[in-house]
Amino acid sequence: MRGVVLWFRRDLRLADNRALERALLLAEGGPLHLFFCVSPRLIEASTGRSSYLAAALRGLDRSLGGRLNLAHGDPAAEVAAFAARTGAEVVVATREFTPLARRRDERAAGLLEAGGARLELGDSPYLLPPGKLARATGGWHRAFTPFYRRLAEHGFDAPRPAPEGALIDAALSEPALRDPKALEVLGLPERFDRRRFGASEEEVLAQLASFAARAVEYPAGRNLPGSEATSRLSPALRFGLVHPRQVAAAMAGLPGGDEAVRQLAWRDFFAQTLASEPKSAWENLEGRFARMVHDDPSASPARERLEAWKQGMTGYPMVDAGMRELATSGWMHNRARMIVASFLIKDLHIDWRIGAGHFMEHLIDGDIASNNHSWQWVAGSGTDAAPYFRVFNPVLQGKKFDPEGAYIRAHLPELSHLPTRFLHEPWEAKRLGLLQPGAYPDPIVDHAREREEALRRFGEISGKPGSGPVGEAGQPALAEG
Ligand SMILES: Cc1cc2nc3c(=O)[nH]c(=O)nc-3n(C[C@H](O)[C@H](O)[C@H](O)COP(=O)(O)OP(=O)(O)OC[C@H]3O[C@@H](n4cnc5c(N)ncnc54)[C@H](O)[C@@H]3O)c2cc1C
């Protein structure tokens, strides 16, 4: 073998990295070149995510003894140029499934072939590769529960440890080639809290171990944004500092562990949805939603309302706490994501795509499959979606999932002095003189009225009067989103 390139993308780790194992095998002790290309497109998409990526690359490079080759530019063209420069015969990478990644890989394969090399793709960033679990009747799964049942029945591989350091060392070529522009990106400052979100493989494995030790708290605690019951592994999973097989294995057999694997399976579920229906990234899966009437976010009052939502100034504390958590940390608890998404779509009548775009700009775990399909799930237009007529009441959601107000106090300092009973209805505190006028906004809309308006608009596209079992009824079923 003339040489092998391992092209890292969403698999920035050494343990259970099947592409790395394969590359070592193909290299047979010959030269192995480790390669990552910083895409300006990714950097422009989100400062938070770029900052996490930079930290993850620094960690990976450290564990590779500083021998990660770094390019900057169009990844397909750059990997082909790198293979030509090193004279490598084969480029190995983990297969990806988003429309953008698939187009990139098709181009890369063509360019490599023209240069006399080939691209070999395998494994996936999921428990099972999207498409593996077809329905008994053929086609992909539109409902989560049967998908999850099949996944659990099918099972998935156990994770494998990192290849021995000596093995990697022996194969690695030196010195690394580094584009100065890529090094600039690598030097980006950290815009996330590293104590909460590990950003090296070592830190992430410690985070996983700590999550496993708290697994028993997960089923009851995972819906409480004010608790620390969830894993916060989503950015690490997004960039592949850990593989979901490793998470599933760490949780296996623990009380609470099954629930964690079930949540992890949502990630697989949305990935198979996107892989099967690439247009669903930005188009409604359910066609009738194309007729849904939205307010125009470039015109008043939707423009100001959208801005208030982004700033966490809607006057509804649960919504505002979520949006401020996003703004300050680049992450948001799942329950809060559902509440703020429902508010944007059903109280402000703004198209889910605007919210999905805002999330993609700010989330350090921003992932097109999980994000956009979760937005469609809330909108009612996606797979296994929450029925449109179930409208989250932000006050009741707050009382139920943040009963002591821990989440609100953490993110809305202007309300933190209030007795708990006023935290979800600060307008009552204002009425009693416990909150100064101007200290916190009055609600920008009347939830009860906007819920009726949402149902009316839904009635228009469903051909029925907008009615149904509304309100908080059926909430437990929504918890899994
Ligand atoms: C509107 C909206 C947008 C979202 N956008 C994203 C996104 O861009 N990226 C992202 O990773 N998740 C997204 N989610 C899903 C979920 O909110 C996050 O995965 C979760 O909050 C991450 O926190 P955690 O790691 O502590 O999760 P845990 O509860 O510890 O779960 C473990 C892992 O399982 C996966 N997971 C859990 N719940 C879900 C879910 N509902 N859908 C998909 N995967 C899930 C995640 O990879 C997560 O890290 C979104 C949810 C909503 C409602």
PDBQT file of the ligand as one rigid body, heavy atoms in Angstrom, charges set to zero:
ROOT
HETATM    1  C1  LIG A 501     -36.459  22.127  19.045  1.00  0.00    +0.000 C 
HETATM    2  C2  LIG A 501     -35.372  21.133  19.356  1.00  0.00    +0.000 A 
HETATM    3  C3  LIG A 501     -34.131  21.233  18.740  1.00  0.00    +0.000 A 
HETATM    4  C4  LIG A 501     -33.120  20.294  19.006  1.00  0.00    +0.000 A 
HETATM    5  N1  LIG A 501     -31.904  20.426  18.379  1.00  0.00    +0.000 NA
HETATM    6  C5  LIG A 501     -30.925  19.498  18.603  1.00  0.00    +0.000 A 
HETATM    7  C6  LIG A 501     -29.658  19.589  17.957  1.00  0.00    +0.000 A 
HETATM    8  O1  LIG A 501     -29.410  20.482  17.142  1.00  0.00    +0.000 OA
HETATM    9  N2  LIG A 501     -28.710  18.655  18.257  1.00  0.00    +0.000 N 
HETATM   10  C7  LIG A 501     -28.950  17.649  19.153  1.00  0.00    +0.000 A 
HETATM   11  O2  LIG A 501     -28.059  16.839  19.401  1.00  0.00    +0.000 OA
HETATM   12  N3  LIG A 501     -30.144  17.527  19.741  1.00  0.00    +0.000 NA
HETATM   13  C8  LIG A 501     -31.136  18.412  19.505  1.00  0.00    +0.000 A 
HETATM   14  N4  LIG A 501     -32.341  18.290  20.154  1.00  0.00    +0.000 N 
HETATM   15  C9  LIG A 501     -32.592  17.103  20.991  1.00  0.00    +0.000 C 
HETATM   16  C10 LIG A 501     -32.271  17.264  22.477  1.00  0.00    +0.000 C 
HETATM   17  O3  LIG A 501     -32.831  18.452  22.959  1.00  0.00    +0.000 OA
HETATM   18  C11 LIG A 501     -30.788  17.268  22.767  1.00  0.00    +0.000 C 
HETATM   19  O4  LIG A 501     -30.157  16.178  22.138  1.00  0.00    +0.000 OA
HETATM   20  C12 LIG A 501     -30.547  17.131  24.273  1.00  0.00    +0.000 C 
HETATM   21  O5  LIG A 501     -31.175  18.186  24.956  1.00  0.00    +0.000 OA
HETATM   22  C13 LIG A 501     -29.061  17.135  24.536  1.00  0.00    +0.000 C 
HETATM   23  O6  LIG A 501     -28.833  17.119  25.914  1.00  0.00    +0.000 OA
HETATM   24  P1  LIG A 501     -28.122  15.894  26.601  1.00  0.00    +0.000 P 
HETATM   25  O7  LIG A 501     -26.911  15.544  25.845  1.00  0.00    +0.000 OA
HETATM   26  O8  LIG A 501     -27.968  16.239  28.021  1.00  0.00    +0.000 OA
HETATM   27  O9  LIG A 501     -29.234  14.779  26.391  1.00  0.00    +0.000 OA
HETATM   28  P2  LIG A 501     -29.486  13.407  27.155  1.00  0.00    +0.000 P 
HETATM   29  O10 LIG A 501     -30.860  13.466  27.694  1.00  0.00    +0.000 OA
HETATM   30  O11 LIG A 501     -28.404  13.080  28.078  1.00  0.00    +0.000 OA
HETATM   31  O12 LIG A 501     -29.530  12.345  25.967  1.00  0.00    +0.000 OA
HETATM   32  C14 LIG A 501     -28.352  11.657  25.507  1.00  0.00    +0.000 C 
HETATM   33  C15 LIG A 501     -28.212  11.890  24.024  1.00  0.00    +0.000 C 
HETATM   34  O13 LIG A 501     -29.320  11.368  23.318  1.00  0.00    +0.000 OA
HETATM   35  C16 LIG A 501     -29.615  12.175  22.193  1.00  0.00    +0.000 C 
HETATM   36  N5  LIG A 501     -30.964  12.732  22.350  1.00  0.00    +0.000 N 
HETATM   37  C17 LIG A 501     -31.653  12.909  23.482  1.00  0.00    +0.000 A 
HETATM   38  N6  LIG A 501     -32.873  13.399  23.232  1.00  0.00    +0.000 NA
HETATM   39  C18 LIG A 501     -32.949  13.550  21.907  1.00  0.00    +0.000 A 
HETATM   40  C19 LIG A 501     -33.944  14.014  21.018  1.00  0.00    +0.000 A 
HETATM   41  N7  LIG A 501     -35.137  14.394  21.467  1.00  0.00    +0.000 N 
HETATM   42  N8  LIG A 501     -33.686  14.048  19.711  1.00  0.00    +0.000 NA
HETATM   43  C20 LIG A 501     -32.483  13.639  19.233  1.00  0.00    +0.000 A 
HETATM   44  N9  LIG A 501     -31.492  13.178  20.016  1.00  0.00    +0.000 NA
HETATM   45  C21 LIG A 501     -31.728  13.139  21.333  1.00  0.00    +0.000 A 
HETATM   46  C22 LIG A 501     -28.599  13.306  22.175  1.00  0.00    +0.000 C 
HETATM   47  O14 LIG A 501     -27.543  12.947  21.315  1.00  0.00    +0.000 OA
HETATM   48  C23 LIG A 501     -28.146  13.353  23.625  1.00  0.00    +0.000 C 
HETATM   49  O15 LIG A 501     -26.872  13.886  23.795  1.00  0.00    +0.000 OA
HETATM   50  C24 LIG A 501     -33.373  19.232  19.897  1.00  0.00    +0.000 A 
HETATM   51  C25 LIG A 501     -34.629  19.137  20.526  1.00  0.00    +0.000 A 
HETATM   52  C26 LIG A 501     -35.612  20.087  20.272  1.00  0.00    +0.000 A 
HETATM   53  C27 LIG A 501     -36.947  19.953  20.949  1.00  0.00    +0.000 C 
ENDROOT
TORSDOF 0
